[in-house]
């Protein structure tokens, strides 16, 4: 059989392809680049982040678990040598936020250098156009999108054809999660919805409308998105570590490991998602926690994301309805978008728009707010209430029970000594403290409960139900609580827009927290899931039963900073910038660019 000689155009095409592949390998899989330490710590030293030395004390011990531990001796006497720890938290938070604002990249070239410095990768194609658009729209903190890379990085270990195959499995109902997925399709600048959940509830349409404003700038892509309140694709810690190891070496998983999930024996449920050496795994193995402080010492959240980590806080499992009622099985990595995630899940976090456009009504100035206490109203969601669940331990029932206890014990509260501004203590019955500090209760009727087994009636009789409160009335409270329900709380943006101080207790790091785009103790007050810091927090801001030692000005500052943040860092354009960037990283690396070489016709 005769062999037809190549035409000149064929040779030119081959040369073009070879040169393009060479350029791609140089730019996008830079094996010669310096590799990051696989054991790196995402947290940064405070002394590196502040222009001045942070407030320190021999009584304060910061831990990698996100807590600041305070060793003191509550003796009901002023402590002239000890400052109240919340002063330290506020001062350090203020310095960290100022440093972050002052050290952002100011132009594209410095932004590219910062991107490479952080991730040891070049920015994706189209990064310059994203930068120009974000700058034009007044988006701030253009360097602070670490959550995007953290979520996507494990997928760098997947061969491109496997990544594309798993995307197609999600798009075409070939996974166990098919009933909960909707798809946003962007083609030629037009956005459309399809999938089983495409028209179920407001979330798909809300997200579609958010993307319509930037669709003309985006590649033709299809985004598989979970409609659930909760993350669903659990991965084992060993599998995550293996993916990260290879990704940081610019290597792919070998064929023999593509289906591996590393479901280790004897690690059923959450322990499988935690690395060896974590507190949850140590607890499972019968070891003591690796603490260098007294377990009985008080602690406050200083870094909210690690404080949400079940692996470092195994006590959370029994305190959150989602954790206590779920025994997850691990899976391979699938690139599914989700409105929320926690440690141990492979979803890619996006920006939920739920309740974003809800109005707040009239919000009075701080000095005109009538009520100097903490308010919360909500339904009893967060868990299914029946004879088979420990719903009394769930987050919302515990909050309502704690803050309405009428026959409680005496509690020692840390406050500021009025004369010296140092730490002081006072003791009072919890009933008196609750009356002073809180206006908290369920509203409406018991939900998510079994009528037949008597659970609904038990909920009604055990907990305080109060009338609902209109937004304008709630705005007259200086302090407002935000707490998880079935999943993340959709109220946060609306609450943060007010001048009130928002106290937030959660295990779900949303896009702005996960991306390090908000500062606890500067914009809002983080609260432990067990609420053991709640009395101290309210004592600091509102004083003792007579109001002595109240740090009202500190509350006013946080409320004002939070309101400004919501209006300048959580605009529609800020959510669009986040979505624009995550689509660039995800699809230009893995789908759009690579599809020309791995096309499945």
N, C-alpha and C positions, 0 to 999 in steps of 0.2 A: 504494500500500500504506500502510495507516494505521500511524502510529508510536505505539506504546504508551508512554504517559508513564511516567517512572520513579516507583516508589513511594518513600515517605519513607525506608523502610529501605534502599533501594538508594543513595539519596543519602548516608545516614549511613555506609554501608559504604565508599563512595568517599572521603568525607572522612576516615574512619579510615585507609584505605590511604595517602592522600596524607600525612597527618600522620606515619604510621609510617615511610614512605619518607624524609620530611624528617628525622625523628629519626635514622634509620639513616645518612643521608648526613652528618649533623652528627657523629655519634658514631664512625662506623667508617671514613669516608673524609674525614678532616679536611684538606681542601686548604689551609685557612688556617693550619694548624699550621706551626711552624718545621721546615724540612727538614734532616736530618742531612747532613753533608759526605759526598759520594760517595767521597771519597778518604780516609775516616777510617781510622785505625789501631786495630785491636781491642786491641792491647797498650797497657798503661797505664804511665805513668812510675812507676818504683819510688819516686821521691821523693814522689809524690802518694799512694802506697799505704801508706807507713810513717809512724809517728808520730815517728820519729827518722831522722836521715840514715843511709842504707845504708852498708855498708862499701865504700869505694872505693879504687882503686889505679891509679896510672898504668900498671900492667902489665895491667889488666883492661879488656877492651873488649866490652861487650854489643852484640849484633847483633840485628836484626829477624828473623834466621833461627832464633832460639831458642837460640843458643849464646853462651856466655861465653868469649871468646878470651883466652888468657893468654900474654903475651909475656915469656919469661924466657930465661936462659942456663944450661942444665944443665951445671954445671962440677964437680959432685961436692963442692962446698963449701957450707957453710951460707950462707944469704942473710939477714943480720940485718935488712935493711930491707924484706924482702918476706914477707908472710904467705901461708900456703898458701891457694890460691884456694877450696878447699872450705870453709874457715872462712867466707869471705864468702858462699858459696852458702847455707850452713846458716843463718847469721845473718839474711840478707835474707829467706829463706823463712819463718823464724820470725816476723819482723816483718810480712810480708805476710799470713800466715795470721791472726795476732792482729788486724791491722787489719780484715780481712774479717769475722771473727767479731764484732768490736766495732761494726761499722758496718752491720749488717743492719737492715732495717726491723723495728720492734717492734709495729706494728699495721697494720690494713688500710689506713687512710688514707695512711700513709707508704709502704706497699707499692705502692699505686696510683700515688702520686707518683713513686716510684723506677722503676716500670714505664714510665711516660710519659717520664721523663728519659732512660732507656736507649734506648727503641725509638721514641719520637716517635709512639706509638699508645696509644690507650686499651686497658686490659685487656679480654679477651673477656668476654662474658656468662657468668656463673657463677664469675667469679674470686673473688668474695667467699665463695662456698660452698667453693671449693677452699682458700682461705686459712684459713677456720674449721676445715675438716677437717684440714689439714696442721698447724695449730697444736695442735689437740686430740691429734694423733698424735705430737707431739714432733719433727716434721720441722724441721731447722735449715737455715740458708742459704736462706731463702725468696725472696731476690732473685736467686740464682745459677742462672738457667736460660737464659743467653745462647745456648746451643747450640740451643735450641728455635727461637728467633726467627731465628738465623742460617740454620738449615736450611729454615725455612718462608718466609722473606722473599721469595725469588725467585718464589714462587707467588702473591704479591700482584699480580703483573703479569698473571696469567691472568684473562681474563673469567670470571665465575662459571660460565657454562654450559660453557665449555671445561674448567674444572677438574672439574666434575661428569662431563663426558664421559670424561675420562681416568681418573677414579676408576672409572667403570663399565667401561671397557676393561680395567682391571686386575682387577676383580671377576669379569668374565665371559669370561675367557680370550681376549681379543682383542689381546693383545700378545705379543711374542717371548719374554717372560719367564714365560709361563703355566705352564710345566712346573715352575717353582720356587716357585710362590706358594701360600700358604694364607691363609685369610680368617678373622678373628675377628669374629663378628657379635654385637652387643649390642642386645637389644630388650627393653624393659620390665624391665630389670634382670637379664636372663638372658643368659648367654654361651654361644655355640655355635661350633663349628669346621666349616668346609667348605673345599673346594678340593683341588687335586691333591696337595698336600703335607700335608694336614690330619692325616694319621695316619702320617706318615713320620718316625720318630725322636721323641725326647722334647720337642723345643723347642716345638712348637705347644701341647701339653698344659700344659707348664710356664708358658707365657705366659698361657694361658687361666686357670689356677689363680691366677696373680697378679692378674688383672683381676677375678676373681669377687668378691673382697673389696670392690671399689669400684664394681661394675657398676650398683648401685642408684642411684648418684649421677651416672652418665654418660648422655649423650644416646643415642638409638638411632642407632648407627653401624655401619659395616662397615669393617674395617681390612684392606687388602691388605698382606700381609707376605711378604718374601722369606725362604725357608728356608736360603739359601746362607750359607756361611762368609764370603763376600766380597761387596762391593758390586758392582752390575752396571750401573746406568744412568749412563753417562758423559755429561757435557755439556761443551761447549766453553767456554773462558774468555770468549770474546766473547759467547756466548749468555748466560752467567751475568751478565756485566757489564751487558748490555742489560736483563735482567729486573730487576736491582737498581736500575738507573737509573730505570726506570719505576715500580717499586714505591715508591721513595722520593719520587717526585713524585705519588703517588696516582693513577697512570694505568695503563691496561691496554694490552697489546700490540695494535696495530692488526691487522685481519684479514690484511693482507699479510705479517705476521711470525709468525703463529701456528704455522706449520709450519717456520719457519726454524731451522736447527741451527747455522749459521755454521761449517760444515766448511771451514776455510781451506786453500787449496792448499799443499802442501809441509809440512804439519804432521800427518803420519800418526802415530796413536797418542797417547802421552802429551803431546807438545808442544802438541797441540790443546787440552788441558785447562789449559794454563798461560798466564797473561797476558803480553803483550809487556813486556819489561823484566825478566822473571824470569830467574834464572840459567840455567834449562834452555833457555829461548828464546834467551838471549844465546849460550849454548854452541852451539846449533844454527846461529846466524847467524855463528859464528866470532869472537865478541867475547870478551874477557876478562871474568871475573867482576868486578862492582863491589865490590872489597874495599878496606877501609882498614886491613888488618892483614896480616901475613905469612902466606901459605898454609901454611907449615910450623909455625905456632904451635899449641900445644895448645889444645883447647877442651873445655868441659863443657856439657852441656845445662842451661839455666836455665829455659827455657819449653818444655815438651814438645810442645805442639801444633804450633807453627811448625817445630820441629825434625823433625817427621814429614812436612813438606811437600816432595814430590818437586820441585815447581817451583823451590824455593829450594835444594834439595839434589839436583841431578841425579845425583850419585854413587849415590844410593839405588837407582836403577833396576837396576843390576847386582848389588845386594847382597840383594835380597828376591825370593824365587821368584815371587810374584804379579806383581810389577812387571816382572821380566825376561822372563816368558813370556807377557805379555799385550800385545796391540796394540789397544787399545779403539777402537771407532767411536762417534762422538758421536750423541746423541739429543735429542729435545725433553724438557722437564721432565715427569716423571711422579711423582705423590705416592705412592711405594711406601715402606712401612716396611722397615727393615733392621736387623739386629743390629750392623752396623758400617758405617763409611764412611771414606773418605779424601777429600782435596781432589779436585775434579773429578767428583764424583758427586752426584746429586740426591736420593738416598734420605733419608728422615727417620729419624734414629737412635732406637732404642728400647732398653729395658733387657733384655739377655739374662739368663736365669735359670740357664743351664747351669752345673752344678757348684756352684751357690750353697749347696745344702744338704749338700754333702759334708763330713763331719766331719774335724777336724784331729787328733784323738787328743789325747794328753797333750802339753801345750806347757810345757816347763820354764822357770823364770825365767832371765833373761839370764845370770846368773853361774853357773847350773847347766848351761848348754849346753856340750856337750863339745868341739865342733869350731869352731875359730876360722878358718873358711874358707868359700868360696862353693861351694854345691852346685847341680847341675842334673841331672835325668834326664828323658828324653823320647824319643819316637820321632823318626825322621828325616823328619818331614813338612815341608811348606813348599814343595815343588816336586815335579814328576814327574821321576824319575831314569831317563834313557835317553840314547842317543847324540845326541839333538837338543837337549838343554838343558844350560846351564852350571851344573849343580847344585852344583859345588864352591864357587861363589860365593854360594850361598844362605845364609840367616841361621843355620840350625842346623848345617850342616856346618862353616861357618867358626868358630862358637863352639867346637865340639868339637875341631877341628884346632888352633886357637890355644892352647887351654888344656891340650893334651896333647902339645905339641911337645917332643920329647926331644933334638933336635939343633939347637936354635935359636941365634939370635945373642944377644949381650949387649944388655940393655935398661936404659935409665936410668929410674928410678922416682922420682917426687916424693913425699916423705914430710915429716913434721914433725920438725924438729930437737929432740931430747928436752930439751936444756938451755934453749933460748931460745924454743921453741914457734914458731919461724919456719920458713920453707921450707928444706928440705934435699933432697939427692939421694943415691941409691946406685945402683950398677950391678951387675947380676948376669945370669947366663945364664938364658934363658927356661925351660930345664928346671928349674932350681932354683926360679924364681919360680912356675912352674906347680905344683910339688910343695907349695910353701908356701901358695899362695893358693886353689887350685881342687880340687874333686872333681866333675868334669863328664864326662859321657859319654852316649852313646845307650843305650837299654835295649831289650830284646826283640830281634826280628829286623828286618832291613832291610825297609822298606815302600815302596809307591808306586814300585817299580823294575821294570825289565824283566829277567826272568831270561834270556831267550833271547840277548840281546846282551851279556851278561856284566856288566851294570850292578849287579845285586844283589851279586854277588861282589866287585865293585870297592868298593862301599860298605862291605861287611864288612871288607875288608882295609885300606882307607885310614883308617878311623875307629875310635875307641875305643868298644867296647861294654862296658857294665858291668851288674852285677846291678841290678834294680829296688830302690828304697828305699821302705820303708813310711813313711807320714806321721809316725809317732811318732819314727822314726829321723831323718828329715829335720828335724824340729823341734829336734834337738840341734845343728844347724848355725846359727851366728849370722847367716849370710848365705845367701840363697836367690835364685837367678836365675829370672826369668820372661821368656820369649822367644816371639815369634810362631811359630805352626805354619803350617797352610794359611791360617788367618785370624787373628783375634784370639785371645788366650789366655784360656780359661775358668777358669784356675787362680787368677787374681789375687785374687779375694775370699777364697778359702780360705787362700792364702799370707799375705795381709795380716792375717788374723785372728790369726796367730801373733805372738810377740814378736820374731821374727827380722827383720832388715833385708831388705827385698825390693828387689833390683836389677831394673829392668824395661827391656827394649829392645823397641820396637814402632814400627810406622808406623800403627797403628789407634787413633785416639782414641775410647775408649769413652765412654759417656754421662757418667760422673763426671769424666773428664778434659776432655772437650769442653765441659762445662758449667762448668768452672772450680771444681769442688767438691772438689778435692784439691790438695795443695801438694807438688810435687817438692822434695826435699831437706829436707822436714819430715816427710812421711809415708812416703816411699819415695825410692829413689835412681834417677834416670833414667840410662840407659846409651846411648851412641851406637850406631847400627846397625853401624858398622865396628869397634866394640869397642876403639878406640884410647885410650879413657879408662879401660879396665878395670883395668890394672895400677896406675895412679895412684889409682883409687878404693880398691882393696884395700890399697895401700900406706898410704893415709891412715888407714884404719880399723884395720889389723892390723900396720903397721910394716914394718921391713925383715925380712931372713931370720931375725934373732934376736928380732924383735918390738919393736925399739927404735922409738920415735916413734909407737906405736899409739894411736889415738884411740878407745879402746874405749868410753868414756863417751858420745861422740857417737853411736856406733852404737847403744848401749843406748837413748838418747833417741829416735832415729828409729824403732827397733823398737817401743818403747812407744807412741809417737804414732800409728804406723801401725795397731797393734792396736786402740787406742781408736777411731780413725777408722772402721775396718771395722765396729765394733760399734755406733757411734753415728751414722754418716753413710751407711752402706750396709746398712740394715735392709730388711726387706720393705716397711715403710711408706715408706721413702725411694724405693724403686723405684716403688711405687704412686703416690706424689706426682708423680714425674716423668711417668709415663704419664697420669695424670689431667690434668696441665697441658698436655701436648702434644696430647691429644685435644681439650681445650677450645679451644686456639688454632687447631688445624687445622680442626676441623669446625664450630665455632660461627662462625668467620669465613667459611668457604668453603662449607660443605655444609648444615648444619642450618638456620641462619638464612636463608641465601640461597635454599634450595630452595623456599620458599613463593613466591618471585617467579619462579623459573626451573624450575618443576615440569614434568617431561616425562611426561605421562600417556599 
